[in-house]
C-alpha cells in the first residue's frame, strides 16, 4: 500500500460535473494527494461543430497548442511531482519529453481502447505518446499486452469504478412501491443496444425505459420505439441518475463489444446504488459478482427476456440479490478510492526507481 505521503499531481481531464474523470480526481484528494486541476473540456469544446470535429480528427489548431502550453506551464509553475492525463489525445510527445526532462513522473489513464475495432477519431498523436509516459492505466488484459508492444514502459490494469459520494443505496424501507421503472437502461447506444431494447419492448411486451443522449438514441430507434421507450428527459446525471437506478425494478447493463470491454462501468455503479443488476455475461463480470446471488447474467437477448420474466414479479429475490451485489461492490473495492490506490502504489514504485537514476 502507498505510504502516507502527499504527491502533488497536475491532473488534466474533462472535469465537467458528473464526469468520471472528476470522480477520480476526488478519490485522489480523499487519498491525501494534492491535486492541481486543469479542465480539458474547454479546449475540446471551443468553436463550431465543424471546428471541433476537425480539431479532433487532425489534432491541430490553436486549442491543441494552448493545451500543451498550459500543461507545461502548470507543471513548472506548480512544482508538481506527477502529471496525470485522463484520456488526453491532444498532448504531444514533445510535451511529455519536456515533462520528463523536468524530473516529473507521468501517468496516462484511458478507459477507451485505442487498439480496438471502434474507430473513434483522434488517436494518432496519442499513440505516438505511449512510450513517453511513465505509467499507463488500462482496464483490459488485452490492453496490457497492446501498450507494452507499442513501447509502454509500465502498465497497470484496474477496473472502472463507482463514486461513493454519488453511487450509494436508497433510504431504508425502499420497495417496489417506489419503483416506477420496470426494465431500465441508462447510457449510450453503442453496438446493438437499440435493437435489443426495441425487441424487449415490441416482441416481449416489457415496459422499457431508456435514458441517454438524444443525439445518439433517436437515430437508432424506429419512431414508434422512440416514442414508447425513450425518455424525453434524456441523459441523467448525479442525483437523477442514482434515483433512476433506485426507481428501477431491473437495471440492464451491456458490454461495449466495439471497445472489447471485459466488464461495464455501469455495472459497478448500479451495484453500488443497491440496484438489481441484469448484466451481459462475461468472464470479467463473472469474476466480480456471483451469478444469481449478487447479479443476474444473460448471454443472448432471449436469455435476457427469460431473466426479466423470472425476476420482474419477484421483488423479494430482486432485493436480496441487489443487497448482496451492493455488499460485494463495497467489500471487493469496486470504488474509485480502491482503484486509485492501486495506481498510486504502482506510481510510487516507478518514482522511487526514477529518483535513483534507473528510469524503468
C-alpha positions in Angstrom: 0.0 0.0 0.0 1.1 3.6 -0.6 2.7 5.1 2.4 1.1 8.2 4.0 2.7 10.8 1.8 1.4 13.6 -0.3 2.2 13.6 -4.0 1.5 16.8 -5.9 -0.3 16.0 -9.1 -1.2 18.2 -12.1 -4.4 16.5 -13.2 -5.7 17.3 -16.7 -9.0 15.8 -17.8 -12.6 16.6 -18.6 -13.7 17.9 -15.2 -17.3 18.9 -16.0 -19.8 17.9 -13.4 -20.7 14.2 -13.4 -17.6 13.2 -15.5 -15.8 10.1 -14.2 -12.5 11.9 -14.5 -13.7 14.3 -11.9 -14.7 11.4 -9.7 -11.1 10.0 -10.0 -9.7 13.5 -9.0 -11.9 13.4 -5.9 -10.6 10.0 -5.0 -7.0 11.1 -5.3 -7.8 14.0 -2.9 -9.5 11.7 -0.4 -6.4 9.6 -0.5 -4.4 12.6 0.7 -2.8 13.7 -2.6 -2.6 17.4 -3.5 -4.2 17.9 -6.9 -3.9 20.9 -9.2 -6.7 20.6 -11.8 -6.8 21.6 -15.5 -10.2 21.1 -17.1 -9.6 20.0 -20.6 -13.2 20.3 -21.7 -13.0 23.9 -22.9 -10.0 23.1 -25.2 -12.1 20.3 -26.8 -15.4 22.2 -26.9 -14.4 25.6 -28.2 -15.7 26.7 -31.6 -18.3 25.4 -34.1 -19.3 21.8 -34.6 -17.2 21.6 -37.7 -14.2 23.2 -36.0 -14.4 20.7 -33.1 -14.7 17.8 -35.5 -11.6 18.8 -37.5 -9.7 19.5 -34.3 -10.4 16.0 -33.0 -9.6 14.3 -36.3 -6.4 16.3 -37.2 -5.2 17.1 -33.6 -4.2 20.5 -34.9 -5.1 24.1 -34.2 -4.9 26.9 -31.6 -6.7 24.9 -28.8 -4.3 22.0 -29.2 -1.3 24.3 -28.9 -2.9 26.1 -25.9 -3.5 22.9 -24.0 0.1 21.7 -24.5 1.4 25.1 -23.4 -0.8 25.3 -20.4 0.0 21.8 -19.4 3.8 22.5 -19.4 3.3 25.8 -17.7 1.1 24.3 -15.0 3.7 21.5 -14.3 6.5 24.0 -14.0 4.8 26.8 -12.0 3.2 24.4 -9.5 6.3 22.4 -8.9 4.4 19.1 -9.2 5.7 15.6 -8.7 3.4 14.0 -11.2 1.3 14.9 -14.3 -1.8 12.8 -14.7 -3.5 12.8 -18.1 -7.1 11.4 -18.3 -7.6 10.4 -22.0 -5.7 13.4 -23.3 -5.4 12.9 -27.1 -4.2 16.5 -27.6 -0.9 16.0 -25.7 2.2 15.7 -27.9 5.3 13.6 -27.4 7.5 16.8 -27.2 5.3 18.0 -24.3 5.8 14.7 -22.4 9.5 14.6 -23.1 9.8 18.2 -21.6 7.9 16.9 -18.6 10.3 14.0 -18.2 13.3 16.4 -18.5 12.0 18.3 -15.5 12.1 15.1 -13.5 8.3 14.9 -13.3 6.6 11.5 -13.5 3.7 11.0 -15.9 0.5 8.9 -15.8 -1.9 8.2 -18.6 -5.4 7.0 -17.6 -7.5 5.9 -20.6 -10.8 4.0 -20.3 -11.3 3.6 -24.0 -9.5 1.2 -26.2 -7.2 2.8 -28.9 -6.3 -0.6 -30.2 -9.9 -1.8 -30.6 -12.3 -2.1 -33.7 -14.2 1.0 -32.8 -12.6 3.6 -34.9 -13.0 6.7 -32.8 -11.2 9.8 -34.2 -8.2 11.4 -32.6 -5.9 8.5 -31.6 -3.0 9.3 -34.0 -1.0 11.6 -31.8 -2.0 9.8 -28.6 -0.4 6.6 -30.0 2.9 8.4 -30.6 2.9 9.4 -26.9 2.7 5.9 -25.5 6.4 5.4 -25.0 6.8 8.8 -23.3 4.5 8.1 -20.2 6.0 6.5 -17.1 2.8 4.6 -16.4 -0.3 3.7 -18.3 -3.5 2.7 -16.6 -5.9 0.4 -18.5 -8.9 -1.8 -17.9 -8.3 -4.8 -20.3 -5.9 -7.7 -20.2 -5.5 -7.2 -23.9 -4.5 -3.6 -23.5 -1.7 -4.5 -21.1 -0.2 -6.5 -24.0 -1.1 -3.9 -26.6 0.5 -1.0 -24.8 3.7 -2.9 -24.0 4.0 -3.9 -27.6 3.7 -0.3 -28.5 6.6 0.8 -26.3 4.9 1.4 -22.9 7.4 1.1 -20.0 4.9 0.3 -17.3 1.2 -0.7 -17.5 -1.2 -1.4 -14.6 -4.7 -2.9 -15.0 -7.5 -1.7 -12.8 -11.3 -1.6 -13.4 -13.8 1.2 -13.9 -15.4 2.0 -10.6 -18.3 3.7 -8.7 -18.0 7.0 -6.9 -19.0 6.5 -3.3 -20.3 10.1 -2.8 -22.6 9.7 -5.8 -23.4 6.0 -6.0 -25.0 4.6 -2.8 -28.2 2.7 -1.8 -31.6 4.2 -1.3 -33.1 5.1 2.1 -34.2 2.3 4.4 -37.6 0.9 3.5 -37.3 1.5 -0.2 -39.5 -1.0 -2.1 -41.4 -1.7 -5.3 -43.9 0.9 -4.3 -41.1 3.4 -5.0 -40.1 1.8 -8.3 -41.9 3.1 -11.4 -39.4 1.8 -14.0 -39.8 -1.9 -14.9 -36.9 -2.5 -17.3 -34.4 0.3 -17.3 -31.3 1.2 -19.3 -29.4 4.4 -18.7 -26.5 5.0 -21.0 -25.1 5.1 -24.6 -26.5 3.5 -27.7 -23.3 1.6 -28.7 -23.4 -1.7 -30.6 -26.9 -3.3 -31.0 -28.4 -2.0 -27.8 -31.2 -0.1 -29.6 -32.2 -3.3 -31.4 -32.2 -5.4 -28.2 -34.2 -2.8 -26.2 -36.7 -2.4 -29.0 -37.1 -6.2 -29.2 -37.7 -6.4 -25.4 -40.5 -3.8 -25.8 -42.1 -4.7 -29.1 -41.8 -8.5 -29.2 -41.7 -9.4 -25.5 -44.1 -6.8 -24.2 -41.9 -5.4 -21.4 -42.2 -1.8 -20.2 -38.8 -0.5 -21.1 -37.4 3.0 -20.3 -34.2 4.3 -21.9 -32.3 7.4 -20.9 -29.3 8.7 -22.7 -28.1 11.3 -25.2 -30.9 12.1 -27.7 -28.4 12.7 -30.5 -27.3 9.1 -30.1 -30.5 7.3 -29.4 -33.1 8.9 -31.7 -31.3 8.0 -35.0 -31.1 4.3 -33.9 -34.7 3.8 -32.7 -37.6 3.5 -35.0 -40.2 6.3 -34.5 -42.6 4.0 -32.6 -39.9 2.6 -30.4 -38.5 6.0 -29.7 -41.9 7.3 -28.7 -42.5 4.2 -26.5 -39.2 3.6 -24.7 -37.0 6.7 -25.0 -37.5 9.1 -22.1 -37.9 12.7 -23.1 -35.8 13.6 -20.1 -32.7 12.4 -22.0 -29.4 12.0 -20.1 -29.4 11.5 -16.4 -26.6 12.6 -14.0 -25.7 12.7 -10.3 -28.8 12.5 -8.1 -31.1 11.9 -11.1 -29.0 9.0 -12.3 -28.8 7.5 -8.9 -32.5 7.8 -8.2 -33.4 6.4 -11.6 -31.4 3.2 -10.6 -33.3 3.2 -7.3 -36.6 3.5 -9.1 -35.9 0.7 -11.5 -37.0 -2.9 -10.8 -34.5 -4.2 -13.3 -31.3 -2.3 -14.3 -29.8 -3.5 -17.5 -26.0 -3.3 -18.3 -24.3 -4.2 -21.5 -20.7 -4.8 -22.5 -19.4 -2.4 -25.2 -18.2 -5.0 -27.6 -16.9 -2.5 -30.1 -14.5 -1.4 -27.3 -13.6 -5.0 -26.4 -14.6 -4.4 -22.8 -14.4 -7.1 -20.2 -17.0 -5.5 -17.9 -19.2 -2.4 -17.9 -18.6 0.7 -15.9 -22.3 0.9 -15.3 -22.4 -2.5 -13.6 -20.4 -1.3 -10.6 -22.4 1.9 -10.3 -25.7 0.0 -10.4 -24.5 -2.5 -7.8 -23.2 0.3 -5.5 -26.6 2.1 -5.7 -28.2 -1.1 -4.5 -30.0 -1.7 -7.8 -30.9 -5.1 -9.2 -28.3 -5.7 -11.9 -29.1 -7.7 -15.0 -25.9 -7.7 -17.0 -24.3 -9.2 -20.0 -22.4 -12.3 -19.1 -18.6 -12.2 -19.4 -15.5 -13.5 -17.6 -14.9 -10.0 -16.2 -18.4 -9.8 -14.7 -18.4 -13.4 -13.5 -15.1 -12.8 -11.7 -16.7 -9.8 -9.9 -20.2 -11.0 -9.0 -21.6 -14.4 -8.0 -24.2 -15.4 -10.6 -27.8 -15.3 -9.3 -26.6 -14.3 -5.9 -25.0 -10.8 -6.4 -26.1 -10.1 -10.0 -28.0 -11.9 -12.8 -26.4 -12.5 -16.2 -27.5 -13.1 -19.8 -25.7 -14.0 -23.0 -28.5 -13.6 -25.6 -31.5 -11.4 -25.9 -33.7 -14.5 -25.4 -31.9 -15.2 -22.1 -32.3 -11.6 -21.1 -36.0 -11.8 -21.7 -36.2 -15.0 -19.7 -34.4 -13.4 -16.8 -36.7 -10.4 -16.9 -39.8 -12.6 -16.9 -38.3 -14.6 -14.0 -37.4 -11.6 -11.7 -39.8 -8.8 -12.6 -42.6 -10.2 -10.4 -40.3 -11.4 -7.6 -39.4 -8.3 -5.6 -38.0 -10.4 -2.7 -35.5 -12.1 -4.9 -34.5 -8.8 -6.6 -34.0 -7.1 -3.3 -31.9 -10.0 -1.9 -29.7 -10.1 -5.0 -29.3 -6.3 -5.1 -28.3 -6.1 -1.5 -25.7 -8.8 -1.9 -24.4 -7.1 -5.0 -24.1 -3.8 -3.1 -22.2 -5.5 -0.3 -19.9 -7.2 -2.8 -19.1 -3.8 -4.6 -18.1 -2.3 -1.3 -16.2 -5.3 0.2 -14.3 -6.1 -3.0 -13.2 -2.5 -3.6 -15.1 -1.6 -6.8 -14.8 2.1 -5.7 -12.7 4.9 -7.2 -10.7 5.0 -3.9 -9.5 1.4 -4.1 -8.7 1.6 -7.8 -6.8 4.9 -7.4 -4.9 3.3 -4.5 -3.7 0.6 -6.9 -2.5 3.3 -9.4 -0.7 5.3 -6.6 1.1 2.2 -5.4 2.4 1.5 -8.9 3.3 5.1 -9.3 5.3 5.1 -6.0 7.5 2.3 -7.2 8.2 4.0 -10.5 9.0 7.3 -8.8 11.4 5.5 -6.4 13.2 3.9 -9.4 13.4 7.2 -11.3 14.8 9.0 -8.3 17.7 6.5 -8.1 18.5 7.1 -11.8 17.1 3.8 -13.0 14.2 5.0 -15.0 12.0 2.0 -15.6 
